[in-house]
């Protein structure tokens, strides 16, 4: 397929072989679009590619491989003429108290959830700016808006991605590029089970606060309230909206938790506002 033959939007989706990545890919295909499906093991995309041989193009990409990223982007643009939507989706979970988390675990997770998506975003932006259109979808989490015991390392990576993206959105808006941060709650993906969820070595002292997360998250696998298919539909709807939101919380649990966190944050800020204001120099000095 040449660039001239590519119809619909061209999506570059990382972690497209499972979970949200697969659901978004299928939604894009249902809309008549083309999907460049990236995964560390592209052979896992064989079934999806066989079902859509002219519109699914598996590529090998580990988003922590900084040297490979520009090549994938350049080859995609060369083959299809453009990248309309980048979806930074690849990721995994890590459970552990802050003291339990090793430096290697923190750095590896930051490479996966922050430095990789940042590099991909930088790589696609020149092409999107040149065309005056495009969208970057950052798959974060409700844990990217607030955190709780046992997920500090995971949340830290998502907080970083959200901070970068919050600045990015107004930087690129004038070029016709949208930025959408997606904050899902508990969805029936493979996140809570299998090899997608890692555990730091436990310290007994933290069992009362982290233990329930260590057992509860894996036990929720397959019973989460969120439907990935509906999540993908919501993402496409948000991108198609005249005013795409910066953040989109998905799932009743995420919506309720985010609203509750915002209420609590405002109450705390107001309670300490006088103290904060009292640190200014006197007026006129």
N, C-alpha and C positions, 0 to 999 in steps of 0.2 A: 504493500500500500504506500503510495506517495502522499506528500503533503496535500496535493490538490484533490485527492480522493477521500481524505478524511472528512467525514461529516459530523455535525453536532459538536459538542464540546469535547475537548481532550483533557482527561483527568490523569494526574499522576498521584497514585495512592500508595503509601507505604504500609506494610503489614496487611496487604490486601488479601491474604490467604485465609483469614479467619476473623471472627468477631465483627467489630464495627467496620474494619477495612473491607471485609467481604460484603457486608450489608450495603455499604456505600457504593461499592463497585457494582453490585447488582442493581441498585436503584439508578445509577447513572446509565447502565446498559438498558434498563427498561425505558429510560427517557430518550434512547436512541443515540447515546453518546459513545465515545471511544475511551477505553481505560488502559492506561499503562500501569500494570499491576506489579508492584515491587515487593519482593520478599527475599529473605536470606536464602530460602530454598524454593526457587521458582517452579520446581517440579510439583510442588503442592498446589499449583494453580492450573494443573493440566485439565482438570474437569471443567473449570470455568472457561478456560481458553477453548476447549473442544466445543463447548456449547455456543460460543461466540467467536468463531475463528477469524472473522474479519474485523473484530472490534475489541478484542482483549489481547494485550501484548505483555506477556510475563517478562520481567527483568530481574536479574540478580542484584540485590542491593541490601547491604548491611548499613544502616544509617550512621553507624559509628565509624564507618570507613570514609574518612574525609576526602581521600584521594579519588574515590569512586564516584562521589556525588556529582561533580561537574561533568563527568563523562556521561552519566545516565541522563542528565538534563540536556546536554548537547545532542545526544543521540535521539532523544525524544523529539526535540525541536526540529532536528534534521529530517526525521521520518514523517512527522505529523504537521510540521509547520508552526506549531505553537504548543503552549501548555495553558489551558484556560483555568484549571483548578488544581492546586496542589493541596493534598490532604496529608498532613503529618500525623500519622496514626500509630506507627509502630511503637510498641511499649510493653512493659510488664510491671508487676507489682513487687513490692518488698515490704515485709512486715518486720518491725523491730523497733525497740526504744532507741532514742538518740544515742545513748551510751553503748548500746549493743551494736550499732551500725559501724562497720569498719570504713576506713578511708577509701579502700578499694571499692566497696559496695556503693558508697556515695558517688565516687567519680564515675564508675561504670554506668550508674543510673542517670547521672547528669549528662554523660555522653549520649545516651540513648534518647532521653526525653528533652534535652535542651540543645546541646551543641550540634547534634545531628539535624534536628528540625531547623535550627538557626542557619546552618550551612545550606540546607536545601532551599530555604526561603531566600537567602541571598543569591543563590544560583538561578532561581527562576525570575527574580524581580527584573533584571534587565530586559528579558524577553517580554514580560507583561507590560513594563513601562513603554517599550517601543511600540506596542500595539494599542496602548491606552485602555487596557481592560484586563481583568483577571481576578482571581480570588485565592486566598490562602486560608485553609481551614486547619486550625490547631486543635487536635483532640486532647483536651485537658481532662478535667474531672471536677466533681464538686470538691474534691480534695485539693484542687488548685485555687479554691476560693477561701477555704478554711481548713484547719487540720485538727487532729485528735491523736491521743496516745497510740503509738505503734505504727504510724504512717508518716512520721516526720520527714524521713528521707524522700519518700515518694512525693509528698506534698511540696517539699522544697524544690524539686525539679519542675513540678507543674506551676508553682508560684513564679519561678524564673521564666518559664515559657510565657505565662500570662503577662508578666511585666514587660517583656520584650514586645509582645504582640500589642499591648495597650499603647505603646509608643509607636509601633509600626503603623497602626491603623490610620492615624492622622497624617503620618509621613507620606503614605502612598495614596491617600484618598483622592488627591488632586490629579493623580495619574489614572483614575478610573479603576483602581484595584481595591477590592473588598478584603477585610480580615474578619474572620469569624472564629471565636474561641468557643468550643463546645465543652460543656461541663456535665457529663452524664453522672447519674447515680448508679445504682446496682442494676445491671442488665445481664441477660443470659448470654454472655459471651464466654470465652474460655479463660477470662481474667482470673477468676477465683479458684480455678482448678488446674490440674496438669502441671506443665512446666512454666506457666506464665506467672506463677507466684512464688517468690523466693522468701526465705526466712533468715534473718540474722541469727547468730548463735545466741541463745537466751541467757540472761542473767536472772537468777532466781528472784532477786529483789523486785524485779519488774513484773513478775507473774500476775499480781492482782490487777494491774492496769493494762498490760499488753496481752496476757494470756487469753482473755475473751476474744480479742481480735485474731489471735493466732488460730483459734479453733472455729470462731464464728464465721470468718470470711470463707475458708474452704468449705464449711458445712453449708453455706448458702448456694454453692454451685448448682446450677440447674433449677433453683427456686427463686431467683431474683425476679422482681416485678417488672423490670423493663424489657421491652421487645426491641431488639436491634433493628428489625425491619422498619418499625415505626420511627425509630431514631433517625435512620437514614432518610426517610421521607421528610422528617422535620428539618433536617439539615439542608436538603435540596430546596425545601420551601423557603427557608431563611435566606439562602443564597439568591433565590429568585425574587425576593421581596424588594420593593423600591428602596426601602431603608432597612438594610440588613443589620441586625443587632451586633454589637461587639461581642457580647457574651450570650450564650444560649444554654440554660440549664435544662437538662432532659431527665424526665422521670419525676413522678410526684415526690419521691424522697429527696431528690436533689433540689427541686423547686422549694419545698418546705424548709429544707435545711439552709439553703442560701438566704431565703427571706428571714429566717430566724437569726442567722448569723449577722445579717445586715442590721436588723433591729437591735441586737445586742451590742454591736460595734457602735451604733449611733448613741445608744444609752450611755455607754462607757465614755465616749468622747464628750458628750454633753455634761456628764457628771464631773469630769476633770477639766472642762473648758476654762474655768476661771484660773486654775493653776497654770495651765498652758499659756493663757494670755498674760499672766502675771510675770512672765519671764522676759517681756519686751523692755527696752529702754523706755523711760518716761517720755511722753509725747513732747515733741519739740526739742529733745536733747540731741 
